[in-house]
Amino acid sequence: MKWWKNFIEYLREVKVELKKVVLPDSKSLWGSTLVVIVVSIILGFVVGGFDLLISKIFSLFTR
């Protein structure tokens, strides 16, 4: 039954830590979401561009 006491203690510690969590306000959350979307689109184009470049270079050597 020692594991049960350890589990209960763990849950108490989780409760204490969850009280420290501060959720962002709506404006901050939308701003962060927009940054993530824009960076994802930019990185998608960069990776796509490198993929296209590498495939063109590879096709030159495999003809």
Sequence and secondary structure as in RCSB ss.txt:
>XXXX:A:sequence
MKWWKNFIEYLREVKVELKKVVLPDSKSLWGSTLVVIVVSIILGFVVGGFDLLISKIFSLFTR
>XXXX:A:secstr
 HHHHHHHHHHHHHHHHHHT     HHHHHHHHHHHHHHHHHHHHHHHHHHHHHHHHHHHH  
